[in-house]
């Protein structure tokens, strides 16, 4: 298991060096509010593949979920399709749903445009599920360094996810790292969310 994970991480590092992780696909959004390192974004409809994980540790959960998703994009699906890497790979936290009342996690992979309409079905043993997102608003704050989450087991939320951690870089990149915290917000309470964007990515 650990050997397979290390091989996965080495592959991603190699991929990033050769093809540049900054040029890979990301979910499409419109910025509707921006100040300093904080934004409100309207994300378009999109399809993701999700790995539910019940590890107690945020770091272990992220590694385990990513390892299963990596197998999926390398061809462990019913079509034997190879799927290009995208960014970010989210780790979404669900307070109180894990072992002994700890948080549970969903590690989520954004599917490239080529596979948005019809995602390849994962092999059953990977325990992955397709996750279709409707158009919705997300509050985003950027931060640097490595994404670690000491607050994962001390949050509360009535929603499906309390928040998500969104790293954009290979784990082998040491400087200039980009991460974000995502919190879904109620678009109906934002006068301009979805009606007037100031920038599109």
PLY file of the C-alpha trace (Angstrom):
ply
format ascii 1.0
element vertex 201
property float x
property float y
property float z
element edge 200
property int vertex1
property int vertex2
end_header
0.00 0.00 0.00
2.68 2.52 1.04
4.83 1.46 -1.91
1.94 2.09 -4.32
1.32 5.51 -2.78
4.97 6.50 -3.19
4.89 5.39 -6.83
1.76 7.51 -7.35
3.41 10.59 -5.85
6.56 10.07 -7.94
4.45 9.85 -11.09
2.66 13.11 -10.29
5.94 14.87 -9.58
7.27 13.63 -12.93
4.06 14.70 -14.68
4.30 18.19 -13.18
7.94 18.62 -14.19
7.33 17.54 -17.78
3.90 19.02 -18.50
3.65 21.85 -15.91
0.89 21.50 -13.33
-0.13 25.13 -13.93
-1.42 24.25 -17.42
-3.87 21.51 -16.43
-7.66 21.80 -16.35
-9.55 23.26 -13.40
-13.28 23.77 -12.76
-14.69 26.88 -14.44
-15.91 29.81 -12.35
-16.75 33.50 -12.38
-15.43 35.80 -9.64
-18.33 37.88 -8.28
-16.48 39.53 -5.38
-12.77 39.93 -4.61
-10.64 41.58 -1.92
-7.06 40.76 -0.92
-6.79 36.95 -0.74
-10.57 36.40 -0.44
-13.07 35.75 -3.26
-16.67 34.75 -3.82
-16.86 32.57 -6.93
-19.78 31.23 -8.93
-18.78 27.76 -10.12
-20.40 26.24 -13.18
-22.00 22.80 -13.23
-19.32 20.12 -13.14
-18.67 16.42 -12.61
-16.25 15.06 -10.03
-15.15 11.61 -8.85
-15.25 11.26 -5.09
-13.46 8.91 -2.68
-15.14 8.63 0.75
-12.56 8.05 3.50
-13.02 7.32 7.23
-9.42 7.86 8.39
-9.15 10.01 11.54
-6.17 12.03 10.24
-6.69 14.68 7.55
-3.29 13.89 6.00
-3.86 10.11 5.96
-7.37 10.55 4.57
-6.08 12.79 1.76
-3.36 10.29 0.83
-5.68 7.27 0.90
-8.41 8.98 -1.12
-5.95 10.36 -3.64
-4.32 6.95 -4.08
-7.68 5.41 -5.07
-8.46 8.31 -7.42
-5.01 8.02 -8.98
-5.64 4.35 -9.76
-8.93 5.38 -11.38
-7.34 7.98 -13.68
-4.57 5.54 -14.60
-7.14 3.13 -16.06
-8.81 1.35 -13.12
-12.23 1.97 -14.64
-14.60 -0.10 -16.78
-13.43 1.65 -19.98
-9.72 1.31 -19.09
-9.58 5.04 -19.90
-6.53 7.13 -18.98
-7.63 10.49 -17.59
-5.41 13.57 -17.47
-4.55 15.11 -14.09
-6.59 18.16 -13.04
-6.38 20.63 -10.16
-7.28 21.07 -7.43
-7.87 17.69 -5.79
-10.21 18.60 -2.94
-10.37 17.12 0.52
-13.83 17.93 1.90
-14.45 17.60 5.63
-17.69 16.24 7.13
-17.68 16.87 10.92
-18.79 14.05 13.21
-19.33 11.41 10.53
-16.07 9.48 11.03
-14.93 6.88 13.59
-15.67 7.76 17.24
-17.33 11.03 16.26
-14.30 12.32 14.35
-14.56 13.95 10.93
-15.05 11.96 7.76
-13.59 13.02 4.43
-14.31 13.00 0.72
-11.31 13.37 -1.58
-12.60 14.73 -4.89
-11.13 14.79 -8.40
-12.44 17.24 -11.02
-13.04 15.38 -14.29
-11.60 16.93 -17.48
-14.04 18.41 -20.00
-13.66 15.29 -22.18
-15.26 13.18 -19.43
-17.72 15.67 -17.88
-20.81 14.33 -19.66
-20.02 10.62 -19.22
-17.41 9.80 -16.54
-15.89 6.31 -16.89
-17.26 4.00 -14.20
-14.62 3.17 -11.57
-13.78 -0.44 -10.68
-16.02 -1.42 -7.71
-13.10 -2.22 -5.38
-11.97 1.43 -5.47
-15.17 2.51 -3.67
-15.51 5.74 -5.68
-18.68 7.62 -6.53
-19.58 10.11 -9.22
-20.52 13.55 -7.85
-22.44 15.99 -10.08
-22.21 19.60 -8.89
-24.86 22.12 -9.79
-23.93 25.75 -10.29
-23.15 27.22 -6.85
-21.27 29.93 -4.97
-18.12 29.28 -2.96
-16.19 31.57 -0.62
-12.46 31.07 -1.17
-9.40 32.13 0.80
-5.90 31.44 -0.52
-2.90 30.35 1.54
0.62 29.10 0.87
2.71 26.20 2.16
1.50 22.67 2.68
-2.19 21.99 3.37
-2.55 20.55 6.86
-5.75 20.75 8.86
-5.57 20.71 12.68
-9.21 21.94 12.88
-10.81 19.06 10.96
-12.27 17.47 14.10
-13.46 20.68 15.75
-15.88 22.08 13.15
-19.65 22.01 12.99
-21.95 22.35 10.01
-25.51 21.50 8.99
-24.43 21.08 5.36
-22.99 18.07 3.55
-19.46 19.46 3.86
-18.20 22.02 6.39
-15.40 23.14 4.09
-12.85 21.84 1.60
-9.07 22.17 1.35
-7.94 22.68 -2.26
-4.19 22.25 -2.98
-3.07 22.96 -6.56
0.53 21.68 -6.54
2.44 18.42 -6.59
3.50 17.31 -3.07
7.10 17.54 -4.30
6.91 21.29 -4.97
8.43 23.04 -1.95
8.09 26.77 -2.75
5.43 28.92 -4.39
2.67 26.54 -3.35
-0.98 27.51 -3.87
-3.81 26.26 -1.65
-7.35 27.42 -0.98
-10.05 26.89 1.63
-13.51 26.54 0.03
-16.79 27.12 1.88
-20.08 26.80 0.02
-22.31 29.86 0.46
-26.00 30.39 -0.15
-26.25 32.24 -3.47
-29.80 33.38 -2.70
-28.39 35.61 0.07
-25.87 37.27 -2.25
-27.52 39.93 -4.39
-25.00 39.63 -7.22
-23.89 35.98 -7.00
-24.57 34.61 -10.43
-25.89 37.83 -11.91
-22.77 39.96 -12.36
-19.26 38.51 -12.66
-16.12 40.59 -12.74
-13.69 37.95 -14.04
-13.83 34.46 -15.49
-11.34 31.62 -15.27
0 1
1 2
2 3
3 4
4 5
5 6
6 7
7 8
8 9
9 10
10 11
11 12
12 13
13 14
14 15
15 16
16 17
17 18
18 19
19 20
20 21
21 22
22 23
23 24
24 25
25 26
26 27
27 28
28 29
29 30
30 31
31 32
32 33
33 34
34 35
35 36
36 37
37 38
38 39
39 40
40 41
41 42
42 43
43 44
44 45
45 46
46 47
47 48
48 49
49 50
50 51
51 52
52 53
53 54
54 55
55 56
56 57
57 58
58 59
59 60
60 61
61 62
62 63
63 64
64 65
65 66
66 67
67 68
68 69
69 70
70 71
71 72
72 73
73 74
74 75
75 76
76 77
77 78
78 79
79 80
80 81
81 82
82 83
83 84
84 85
85 86
86 87
87 88
88 89
89 90
90 91
91 92
92 93
93 94
94 95
95 96
96 97
97 98
98 99
99 100
100 101
101 102
102 103
103 104
104 105
105 106
106 107
107 108
108 109
109 110
110 111
111 112
112 113
113 114
114 115
115 116
116 117
117 118
118 119
119 120
120 121
121 122
122 123
123 124
124 125
125 126
126 127
127 128
128 129
129 130
130 131
131 132
132 133
133 134
134 135
135 136
136 137
137 138
138 139
139 140
140 141
141 142
142 143
143 144
144 145
145 146
146 147
147 148
148 149
149 150
150 151
151 152
152 153
153 154
154 155
155 156
156 157
157 158
158 159
159 160
160 161
161 162
162 163
163 164
164 165
165 166
166 167
167 168
168 169
169 170
170 171
171 172
172 173
173 174
174 175
175 176
176 177
177 178
178 179
179 180
180 181
181 182
182 183
183 184
184 185
185 186
186 187
187 188
188 189
189 190
190 191
191 192
192 193
193 194
194 195
195 196
196 197
197 198
198 199
199 200
